[in-house]
């Protein structure tokens, strides 16, 4: 269960722009597809938590839907598998007991076969072309891919000064972290693009958009004015009324 499902209501900022659109319209169908993708992302997060015995989890604040920022357990988990991360409402939350070191490595082309290992993961969506100077002073273009290398959290050496070897539990923690980082997500940018949001200078603020289906319409709240086809502007109170009905129905469904 997500930590924010334990109580609370949808927050509707007064300075947002509010709209509704028929669910069977072109824009509505696109938003329905996005809502379906969000549910799949949330289900994947739930499944990850259940697999590793977590009781609650916090959403990753970097995304609109999906991802796991940290987890809580009934009782204290094995410290060889989980490390303390933060407290939320007085409850201790954890992450897998490992840490990732980020760097980048050169690859010959974008289709180069990159193979992850138990302690190494390549971020294939983060390939960059970089112009570098070589020994003779000329400039050449090279491709680099981001890489994460995993190691134990905290001390890297044992009491005798030896590098800590990866045992079964550390490998399990690293496996959990790799799966966590691979969870599917829907970004805030994707949502605002679906809204047709007019973003000044193309720079998004970290303010979370609102979107939900109630009746025959999809309701949205945006930090920016929106121009997607078929949108009808409504008041915050109209959106709040629909949101209350949506939340009551959702609560009965759960």
ChimeraX commands (.cxc) that place a marker at each C-alpha (Angstrom):
marker #1 position 0.00,0.00,0.00 radius 0.5
marker #1 position 1.17,3.52,-0.75 radius 0.5
marker #1 position 1.79,5.74,2.26 radius 0.5
marker #1 position -0.51,8.43,0.80 radius 0.5
marker #1 position -3.39,5.93,0.57 radius 0.5
marker #1 position -3.59,5.74,4.36 radius 0.5
marker #1 position -5.68,8.90,4.53 radius 0.5
marker #1 position -6.11,12.40,3.14 radius 0.5
marker #1 position -7.97,13.99,0.27 radius 0.5
marker #1 position -7.00,15.33,-3.12 radius 0.5
marker #1 position -5.54,18.83,-2.82 radius 0.5
marker #1 position -6.82,21.40,-5.33 radius 0.5
marker #1 position -4.58,24.51,-5.43 radius 0.5
marker #1 position -6.44,27.78,-5.87 radius 0.5
marker #1 position -4.08,29.05,-8.56 radius 0.5
marker #1 position -4.45,25.99,-10.83 radius 0.5
marker #1 position -6.30,25.94,-14.15 radius 0.5
marker #1 position -9.16,23.42,-14.17 radius 0.5
marker #1 position -10.74,21.67,-17.14 radius 0.5
marker #1 position -12.86,18.70,-18.11 radius 0.5
marker #1 position -13.03,16.75,-21.35 radius 0.5
marker #1 position -15.33,13.97,-22.57 radius 0.5
marker #1 position -13.70,10.59,-22.04 radius 0.5
marker #1 position -14.72,9.39,-25.52 radius 0.5
marker #1 position -13.13,12.39,-27.28 radius 0.5
marker #1 position -9.74,12.23,-28.95 radius 0.5
marker #1 position -8.06,13.97,-26.02 radius 0.5
marker #1 position -10.11,11.97,-23.54 radius 0.5
marker #1 position -9.01,8.66,-25.05 radius 0.5
marker #1 position -5.39,9.78,-24.89 radius 0.5
marker #1 position -5.82,10.71,-21.22 radius 0.5
marker #1 position -7.57,7.41,-20.50 radius 0.5
marker #1 position -4.60,5.56,-22.00 radius 0.5
marker #1 position -2.30,7.59,-19.76 radius 0.5
marker #1 position -4.42,6.81,-16.67 radius 0.5
marker #1 position -4.24,3.11,-17.61 radius 0.5
marker #1 position -0.44,3.40,-17.86 radius 0.5
marker #1 position -0.41,5.04,-14.42 radius 0.5
marker #1 position -2.35,2.13,-12.93 radius 0.5
marker #1 position 0.09,-0.35,-14.46 radius 0.5
marker #1 position 2.99,1.60,-12.97 radius 0.5
marker #1 position 1.34,1.64,-9.54 radius 0.5
marker #1 position 0.61,-2.09,-9.77 radius 0.5
marker #1 position 4.25,-2.77,-10.60 radius 0.5
marker #1 position 5.28,-0.77,-7.51 radius 0.5
marker #1 position 2.80,-2.73,-5.36 radius 0.5
marker #1 position 4.12,-6.03,-6.74 radius 0.5
marker #1 position 7.72,-5.03,-6.02 radius 0.5
marker #1 position 6.86,-4.20,-2.41 radius 0.5
marker #1 position 4.93,-7.45,-1.89 radius 0.5
marker #1 position 7.82,-9.45,-3.36 radius 0.5
marker #1 position 10.18,-8.03,-0.73 radius 0.5
marker #1 position 7.73,-8.08,2.20 radius 0.5
marker #1 position 7.12,-4.34,2.61 radius 0.5
marker #1 position 4.02,-3.08,4.41 radius 0.5
marker #1 position 3.87,0.46,2.95 radius 0.5
marker #1 position 5.78,2.45,0.39 radius 0.5
marker #1 position 6.16,6.10,-0.55 radius 0.5
marker #1 position 5.81,7.18,-4.16 radius 0.5
marker #1 position 8.91,8.45,-5.90 radius 0.5
marker #1 position 8.33,12.24,-5.88 radius 0.5
marker #1 position 10.27,12.58,-9.15 radius 0.5
marker #1 position 7.35,11.05,-11.08 radius 0.5
marker #1 position 3.61,11.51,-11.47 radius 0.5
marker #1 position 2.92,7.78,-11.13 radius 0.5
marker #1 position 4.97,4.71,-10.38 radius 0.5
marker #1 position 8.28,4.21,-8.69 radius 0.5
marker #1 position 9.08,3.54,-5.04 radius 0.5
marker #1 position 10.98,6.08,-2.96 radius 0.5
marker #1 position 11.24,3.94,0.20 radius 0.5
marker #1 position 9.40,1.20,2.11 radius 0.5
marker #1 position 8.24,0.35,5.64 radius 0.5
marker #1 position 7.92,-3.06,7.29 radius 0.5
marker #1 position 6.11,-4.74,10.16 radius 0.5
marker #1 position 8.97,-4.77,12.63 radius 0.5
marker #1 position 12.63,-4.21,11.81 radius 0.5
marker #1 position 13.95,-5.79,8.59 radius 0.5
marker #1 position 17.28,-7.59,8.23 radius 0.5
marker #1 position 20.00,-4.86,8.30 radius 0.5
marker #1 position 22.00,-6.87,5.77 radius 0.5
marker #1 position 19.12,-6.47,3.32 radius 0.5
marker #1 position 17.72,-3.03,4.21 radius 0.5
marker #1 position 19.21,0.26,5.39 radius 0.5
marker #1 position 17.42,3.06,7.22 radius 0.5
marker #1 position 16.46,5.91,4.90 radius 0.5
marker #1 position 13.96,8.32,6.49 radius 0.5
marker #1 position 10.95,8.57,8.81 radius 0.5
marker #1 position 7.41,9.40,7.63 radius 0.5
marker #1 position 4.73,10.21,10.23 radius 0.5
marker #1 position 6.98,8.68,12.89 radius 0.5
marker #1 position 7.48,5.43,10.98 radius 0.5
marker #1 position 10.91,4.26,9.82 radius 0.5
marker #1 position 11.32,3.75,6.07 radius 0.5
marker #1 position 14.08,1.80,4.33 radius 0.5
marker #1 position 15.91,1.18,1.07 radius 0.5
marker #1 position 17.90,-1.89,-0.03 radius 0.5
marker #1 position 21.24,-2.09,1.84 radius 0.5
marker #1 position 23.42,-1.04,-1.07 radius 0.5
marker #1 position 24.40,2.12,-2.89 radius 0.5
marker #1 position 24.94,2.93,-6.55 radius 0.5
marker #1 position 27.99,4.72,-7.94 radius 0.5
marker #1 position 27.21,6.55,-11.18 radius 0.5
marker #1 position 29.65,7.06,-14.04 radius 0.5
marker #1 position 29.62,6.75,-17.82 radius 0.5
marker #1 position 31.42,4.55,-20.29 radius 0.5
marker #1 position 32.12,4.89,-23.99 radius 0.5
marker #1 position 30.23,2.71,-26.46 radius 0.5
marker #1 position 30.92,2.26,-30.22 radius 0.5
marker #1 position 27.32,2.89,-31.38 radius 0.5
marker #1 position 23.76,3.28,-30.07 radius 0.5
marker #1 position 22.88,-0.33,-30.89 radius 0.5
marker #1 position 25.82,-1.76,-28.95 radius 0.5
marker #1 position 24.78,-4.76,-26.85 radius 0.5
marker #1 position 25.07,-3.74,-23.20 radius 0.5
marker #1 position 24.82,-6.55,-20.68 radius 0.5
marker #1 position 23.82,-5.87,-17.09 radius 0.5
marker #1 position 25.37,-7.98,-14.34 radius 0.5
marker #1 position 24.40,-8.60,-10.71 radius 0.5
marker #1 position 26.31,-5.45,-9.64 radius 0.5
marker #1 position 26.21,-3.31,-12.81 radius 0.5
marker #1 position 23.30,-1.68,-14.62 radius 0.5
marker #1 position 23.39,0.44,-17.79 radius 0.5
marker #1 position 20.86,3.24,-18.25 radius 0.5
marker #1 position 20.11,2.72,-21.92 radius 0.5
marker #1 position 17.85,5.77,-22.10 radius 0.5
marker #1 position 20.79,7.97,-21.09 radius 0.5
marker #1 position 23.13,7.81,-24.07 radius 0.5
marker #1 position 24.86,11.08,-24.93 radius 0.5
marker #1 position 27.06,12.19,-27.81 radius 0.5
marker #1 position 29.97,14.21,-26.51 radius 0.5
marker #1 position 32.58,16.21,-28.45 radius 0.5
marker #1 position 36.06,15.62,-27.01 radius 0.5
marker #1 position 39.58,16.69,-27.94 radius 0.5
marker #1 position 42.08,13.97,-28.72 radius 0.5
marker #1 position 45.89,14.06,-28.35 radius 0.5
marker #1 position 46.53,15.82,-31.68 radius 0.5
marker #1 position 44.14,18.64,-30.75 radius 0.5
marker #1 position 41.35,17.66,-33.13 radius 0.5
marker #1 position 37.78,17.18,-31.94 radius 0.5
marker #1 position 35.86,13.93,-32.31 radius 0.5
marker #1 position 32.38,12.84,-31.32 radius 0.5
marker #1 position 31.99,9.91,-28.96 radius 0.5
marker #1 position 29.01,8.12,-27.45 radius 0.5
marker #1 position 28.72,7.51,-23.72 radius 0.5
marker #1 position 26.13,5.61,-21.70 radius 0.5
marker #1 position 25.35,6.15,-18.02 radius 0.5
marker #1 position 26.27,3.24,-15.75 radius 0.5
marker #1 position 25.45,2.33,-12.16 radius 0.5
marker #1 position 27.82,0.10,-10.18 radius 0.5
marker #1 position 26.42,-1.29,-6.92 radius 0.5
marker #1 position 28.31,-1.88,-3.68 radius 0.5
marker #1 position 27.48,-2.30,0.02 radius 0.5
marker #1 position 25.99,0.72,1.77 radius 0.5
marker #1 position 28.25,2.39,4.32 radius 0.5
marker #1 position 31.66,0.93,5.10 radius 0.5
marker #1 position 33.39,-0.76,2.16 radius 0.5
marker #1 position 36.06,-2.48,4.28 radius 0.5
marker #1 position 35.74,-5.00,7.10 radius 0.5
marker #1 position 37.45,-4.72,10.51 radius 0.5
marker #1 position 40.68,-6.09,9.02 radius 0.5
marker #1 position 40.74,-3.57,6.17 radius 0.5
marker #1 position 39.63,-6.06,3.54 radius 0.5
marker #1 position 37.07,-5.22,0.86 radius 0.5
marker #1 position 33.68,-6.57,1.90 radius 0.5
marker #1 position 32.77,-9.49,-0.30 radius 0.5
marker #1 position 29.33,-9.81,-1.80 radius 0.5
marker #1 position 27.43,-12.53,0.02 radius 0.5
marker #1 position 23.98,-13.90,-0.74 radius 0.5
marker #1 position 22.16,-11.14,1.18 radius 0.5
marker #1 position 24.08,-8.32,-0.46 radius 0.5
marker #1 position 23.33,-9.78,-3.88 radius 0.5
marker #1 position 19.65,-9.97,-2.92 radius 0.5
marker #1 position 19.70,-6.33,-1.77 radius 0.5
marker #1 position 21.36,-5.25,-5.03 radius 0.5
marker #1 position 18.83,-7.27,-7.00 radius 0.5
marker #1 position 15.99,-5.53,-5.15 radius 0.5
marker #1 position 17.53,-2.12,-5.85 radius 0.5
marker #1 position 18.03,-2.84,-9.54 radius 0.5
marker #1 position 14.38,-3.92,-9.83 radius 0.5
marker #1 position 13.30,-0.79,-7.92 radius 0.5
marker #1 position 15.21,1.46,-10.31 radius 0.5
marker #1 position 13.68,-0.34,-13.30 radius 0.5
marker #1 position 10.07,0.12,-12.16 radius 0.5
marker #1 position 7.92,1.72,-14.90 radius 0.5
marker #1 position 6.94,5.35,-14.32 radius 0.5
marker #1 position 4.89,8.16,-15.86 radius 0.5
marker #1 position 6.64,11.52,-15.67 radius 0.5
marker #1 position 5.06,14.88,-14.83 radius 0.5
marker #1 position 6.25,16.11,-18.23 radius 0.5
marker #1 position 4.29,13.34,-19.99 radius 0.5
marker #1 position 1.12,14.41,-18.17 radius 0.5
marker #1 position 1.50,18.09,-19.01 radius 0.5
marker #1 position 2.19,17.20,-22.64 radius 0.5
marker #1 position -1.06,15.22,-22.73 radius 0.5
marker #1 position -2.85,18.30,-21.35 radius 0.5
marker #1 position -1.38,20.50,-24.06 radius 0.5
marker #1 position 0.01,22.69,-21.26 radius 0.5
marker #1 position 1.56,26.01,-22.22 radius 0.5
marker #1 position 4.78,26.01,-20.20 radius 0.5
marker #1 position 6.76,29.29,-20.15 radius 0.5
marker #1 position 10.26,28.74,-21.58 radius 0.5
marker #1 position 9.53,25.00,-21.53 radius 0.5
marker #1 position 10.55,24.86,-17.86 radius 0.5
marker #1 position 8.30,22.74,-15.66 radius 0.5
marker #1 position 7.79,23.56,-12.01 radius 0.5
marker #1 position 7.71,20.62,-9.58 radius 0.5
marker #1 position 3.95,21.16,-9.02 radius 0.5
marker #1 position 2.00,17.95,-9.57 radius 0.5
marker #1 position -0.86,17.96,-12.10 radius 0.5
marker #1 position -4.28,16.46,-11.31 radius 0.5
marker #1 position -6.21,14.06,-13.54 radius 0.5
marker #1 position -9.06,11.65,-12.81 radius 0.5
marker #1 position -12.10,10.09,-14.48 radius 0.5
marker #1 position -15.57,10.73,-13.09 radius 0.5
marker #1 position -18.71,9.84,-14.98 radius 0.5
marker #1 position -18.33,10.53,-18.68 radius 0.5
marker #1 position -15.60,13.14,-18.28 radius 0.5
marker #1 position -11.96,13.39,-17.33 radius 0.5
marker #1 position -11.13,16.25,-14.96 radius 0.5
marker #1 position -7.72,17.88,-14.86 radius 0.5
marker #1 position -5.94,20.48,-12.79 radius 0.5
marker #1 position -2.83,22.14,-14.16 radius 0.5
marker #1 position -0.28,24.67,-12.97 radius 0.5
marker #1 position -0.37,26.03,-16.55 radius 0.5
marker #1 position -3.11,26.95,-19.04 radius 0.5
marker #1 position -3.86,24.02,-21.34 radius 0.5
marker #1 position -4.79,23.87,-25.02 radius 0.5
marker #1 position -5.51,20.20,-25.75 radius 0.5
marker #1 position -8.43,19.74,-28.14 radius 0.5
marker #1 position -11.86,19.47,-26.51 radius 0.5
marker #1 position -10.98,20.89,-23.08 radius 0.5
marker #1 position -13.68,22.93,-21.33 radius 0.5
marker #1 position -12.52,25.27,-18.59 radius 0.5
marker #1 position -14.31,24.81,-15.25 radius 0.5
marker #1 position -14.06,26.31,-11.77 radius 0.5
marker #1 position -12.06,24.85,-8.92 radius 0.5
marker #1 position -15.34,24.19,-7.08 radius 0.5
marker #1 position -16.72,22.18,-10.01 radius 0.5
marker #1 position -13.54,20.11,-10.01 radius 0.5
marker #1 position -13.70,19.70,-6.22 radius 0.5
marker #1 position -17.29,18.43,-6.41 radius 0.5
marker #1 position -16.29,15.83,-9.01 radius 0.5
marker #1 position -13.17,14.93,-6.99 radius 0.5
marker #1 position -15.23,14.28,-3.84 radius 0.5
marker #1 position -17.55,11.95,-5.75 radius 0.5
marker #1 position -14.57,10.23,-7.36 radius 0.5
marker #1 position -12.85,9.70,-3.99 radius 0.5
marker #1 position -16.02,8.32,-2.36 radius 0.5
marker #1 position -16.46,5.84,-5.20 radius 0.5
marker #1 position -12.77,4.93,-5.14 radius 0.5
marker #1 position -12.93,4.34,-1.37 radius 0.5
marker #1 position -15.91,2.00,-1.80 radius 0.5
marker #1 position -14.03,0.14,-4.53 radius 0.5
marker #1 position -11.05,-0.38,-2.23 radius 0.5
marker link #1:1,2 radius 0.2
marker link #1:2,3 radius 0.2
marker link #1:3,4 radius 0.2
marker link #1:4,5 radius 0.2
marker link #1:5,6 radius 0.2
marker link #1:6,7 radius 0.2
marker link #1:7,8 radius 0.2
marker link #1:8,9 radius 0.2
marker link #1:9,10 radius 0.2
marker link #1:10,11 radius 0.2
marker link #1:11,12 radius 0.2
marker link #1:12,13 radius 0.2
marker link #1:13,14 radius 0.2
marker link #1:14,15 radius 0.2
marker link #1:15,16 radius 0.2
marker link #1:16,17 radius 0.2
marker link #1:17,18 radius 0.2
marker link #1:18,19 radius 0.2
marker link #1:19,20 radius 0.2
marker link #1:20,21 radius 0.2
marker link #1:21,22 radius 0.2
marker link #1:22,23 radius 0.2
marker link #1:23,24 radius 0.2
marker link #1:24,25 radius 0.2
marker link #1:25,26 radius 0.2
marker link #1:26,27 radius 0.2
marker link #1:27,28 radius 0.2
marker link #1:28,29 radius 0.2
marker link #1:29,30 radius 0.2
marker link #1:30,31 radius 0.2
marker link #1:31,32 radius 0.2
marker link #1:32,33 radius 0.2
marker link #1:33,34 radius 0.2
marker link #1:34,35 radius 0.2
marker link #1:35,36 radius 0.2
marker link #1:36,37 radius 0.2
marker link #1:37,38 radius 0.2
marker link #1:38,39 radius 0.2
marker link #1:39,40 radius 0.2
marker link #1:40,41 radius 0.2
marker link #1:41,42 radius 0.2
marker link #1:42,43 radius 0.2
marker link #1:43,44 radius 0.2
marker link #1:44,45 radius 0.2
marker link #1:45,46 radius 0.2
marker link #1:46,47 radius 0.2
marker link #1:47,48 radius 0.2
marker link #1:48,49 radius 0.2
marker link #1:49,50 radius 0.2
marker link #1:50,51 radius 0.2
marker link #1:51,52 radius 0.2
marker link #1:52,53 radius 0.2
marker link #1:53,54 radius 0.2
marker link #1:54,55 radius 0.2
marker link #1:55,56 radius 0.2
marker link #1:56,57 radius 0.2
marker link #1:57,58 radius 0.2
marker link #1:58,59 radius 0.2
marker link #1:59,60 radius 0.2
marker link #1:60,61 radius 0.2
marker link #1:61,62 radius 0.2
marker link #1:62,63 radius 0.2
marker link #1:63,64 radius 0.2
marker link #1:64,65 radius 0.2
marker link #1:65,66 radius 0.2
marker link #1:66,67 radius 0.2
marker link #1:67,68 radius 0.2
marker link #1:68,69 radius 0.2
marker link #1:69,70 radius 0.2
marker link #1:70,71 radius 0.2
marker link #1:71,72 radius 0.2
marker link #1:72,73 radius 0.2
marker link #1:73,74 radius 0.2
marker link #1:74,75 radius 0.2
marker link #1:75,76 radius 0.2
marker link #1:76,77 radius 0.2
marker link #1:77,78 radius 0.2
marker link #1:78,79 radius 0.2
marker link #1:79,80 radius 0.2
marker link #1:80,81 radius 0.2
marker link #1:81,82 radius 0.2
marker link #1:82,83 radius 0.2
marker link #1:83,84 radius 0.2
marker link #1:84,85 radius 0.2
marker link #1:85,86 radius 0.2
marker link #1:86,87 radius 0.2
marker link #1:87,88 radius 0.2
marker link #1:88,89 radius 0.2
marker link #1:89,90 radius 0.2
marker link #1:90,91 radius 0.2
marker link #1:91,92 radius 0.2
marker link #1:92,93 radius 0.2
marker link #1:93,94 radius 0.2
marker link #1:94,95 radius 0.2
marker link #1:95,96 radius 0.2
marker link #1:96,97 radius 0.2
marker link #1:97,98 radius 0.2
marker link #1:98,99 radius 0.2
marker link #1:99,100 radius 0.2
marker link #1:100,101 radius 0.2
marker link #1:101,102 radius 0.2
marker link #1:102,103 radius 0.2
marker link #1:103,104 radius 0.2
marker link #1:104,105 radius 0.2
marker link #1:105,106 radius 0.2
marker link #1:106,107 radius 0.2
marker link #1:107,108 radius 0.2
marker link #1:108,109 radius 0.2
marker link #1:109,110 radius 0.2
marker link #1:110,111 radius 0.2
marker link #1:111,112 radius 0.2
marker link #1:112,113 radius 0.2
marker link #1:113,114 radius 0.2
marker link #1:114,115 radius 0.2
marker link #1:115,116 radius 0.2
marker link #1:116,117 radius 0.2
marker link #1:117,118 radius 0.2
marker link #1:118,119 radius 0.2
marker link #1:119,120 radius 0.2
marker link #1:120,121 radius 0.2
marker link #1:121,122 radius 0.2
marker link #1:122,123 radius 0.2
marker link #1:123,124 radius 0.2
marker link #1:124,125 radius 0.2
marker link #1:125,126 radius 0.2
marker link #1:126,127 radius 0.2
marker link #1:127,128 radius 0.2
marker link #1:128,129 radius 0.2
marker link #1:129,130 radius 0.2
marker link #1:130,131 radius 0.2
marker link #1:131,132 radius 0.2
marker link #1:132,133 radius 0.2
marker link #1:133,134 radius 0.2
marker link #1:134,135 radius 0.2
marker link #1:135,136 radius 0.2
marker link #1:136,137 radius 0.2
marker link #1:137,138 radius 0.2
marker link #1:138,139 radius 0.2
marker link #1:139,140 radius 0.2
marker link #1:140,141 radius 0.2
marker link #1:141,142 radius 0.2
marker link #1:142,143 radius 0.2
marker link #1:143,144 radius 0.2
marker link #1:144,145 radius 0.2
marker link #1:145,146 radius 0.2
marker link #1:146,147 radius 0.2
marker link #1:147,148 radius 0.2
marker link #1:148,149 radius 0.2
marker link #1:149,150 radius 0.2
marker link #1:150,151 radius 0.2
marker link #1:151,152 radius 0.2
marker link #1:152,153 radius 0.2
marker link #1:153,154 radius 0.2
marker link #1:154,155 radius 0.2
marker link #1:155,156 radius 0.2
marker link #1:156,157 radius 0.2
marker link #1:157,158 radius 0.2
marker link #1:158,159 radius 0.2
marker link #1:159,160 radius 0.2
marker link #1:160,161 radius 0.2
marker link #1:161,162 radius 0.2
marker link #1:162,163 radius 0.2
marker link #1:163,164 radius 0.2
marker link #1:164,165 radius 0.2
marker link #1:165,166 radius 0.2
marker link #1:166,167 radius 0.2
marker link #1:167,168 radius 0.2
marker link #1:168,169 radius 0.2
marker link #1:169,170 radius 0.2
marker link #1:170,171 radius 0.2
marker link #1:171,172 radius 0.2
marker link #1:172,173 radius 0.2
marker link #1:173,174 radius 0.2
marker link #1:174,175 radius 0.2
marker link #1:175,176 radius 0.2
marker link #1:176,177 radius 0.2
marker link #1:177,178 radius 0.2
marker link #1:178,179 radius 0.2
marker link #1:179,180 radius 0.2
marker link #1:180,181 radius 0.2
marker link #1:181,182 radius 0.2
marker link #1:182,183 radius 0.2
marker link #1:183,184 radius 0.2
marker link #1:184,185 radius 0.2
marker link #1:185,186 radius 0.2
marker link #1:186,187 radius 0.2
marker link #1:187,188 radius 0.2
marker link #1:188,189 radius 0.2
marker link #1:189,190 radius 0.2
marker link #1:190,191 radius 0.2
marker link #1:191,192 radius 0.2
marker link #1:192,193 radius 0.2
marker link #1:193,194 radius 0.2
marker link #1:194,195 radius 0.2
marker link #1:195,196 radius 0.2
marker link #1:196,197 radius 0.2
marker link #1:197,198 radius 0.2
marker link #1:198,199 radius 0.2
marker link #1:199,200 radius 0.2
marker link #1:200,201 radius 0.2
marker link #1:201,202 radius 0.2
marker link #1:202,203 radius 0.2
marker link #1:203,204 radius 0.2
marker link #1:204,205 radius 0.2
marker link #1:205,206 radius 0.2
marker link #1:206,207 radius 0.2
marker link #1:207,208 radius 0.2
marker link #1:208,209 radius 0.2
marker link #1:209,210 radius 0.2
marker link #1:210,211 radius 0.2
marker link #1:211,212 radius 0.2
marker link #1:212,213 radius 0.2
marker link #1:213,214 radius 0.2
marker link #1:214,215 radius 0.2
marker link #1:215,216 radius 0.2
marker link #1:216,217 radius 0.2
marker link #1:217,218 radius 0.2
marker link #1:218,219 radius 0.2
marker link #1:219,220 radius 0.2
marker link #1:220,221 radius 0.2
marker link #1:221,222 radius 0.2
marker link #1:222,223 radius 0.2
marker link #1:223,224 radius 0.2
marker link #1:224,225 radius 0.2
marker link #1:225,226 radius 0.2
marker link #1:226,227 radius 0.2
marker link #1:227,228 radius 0.2
marker link #1:228,229 radius 0.2
marker link #1:229,230 radius 0.2
marker link #1:230,231 radius 0.2
marker link #1:231,232 radius 0.2
marker link #1:232,233 radius 0.2
marker link #1:233,234 radius 0.2
marker link #1:234,235 radius 0.2
marker link #1:235,236 radius 0.2
marker link #1:236,237 radius 0.2
marker link #1:237,238 radius 0.2
marker link #1:238,239 radius 0.2
marker link #1:239,240 radius 0.2
marker link #1:240,241 radius 0.2
marker link #1:241,242 radius 0.2
marker link #1:242,243 radius 0.2
marker link #1:243,244 radius 0.2
marker link #1:244,245 radius 0.2
marker link #1:245,246 radius 0.2
marker link #1:246,247 radius 0.2
marker link #1:247,248 radius 0.2
marker link #1:248,249 radius 0.2
marker link #1:249,250 radius 0.2
marker link #1:250,251 radius 0.2
marker link #1:251,252 radius 0.2
marker link #1:252,253 radius 0.2
marker link #1:253,254 radius 0.2
view
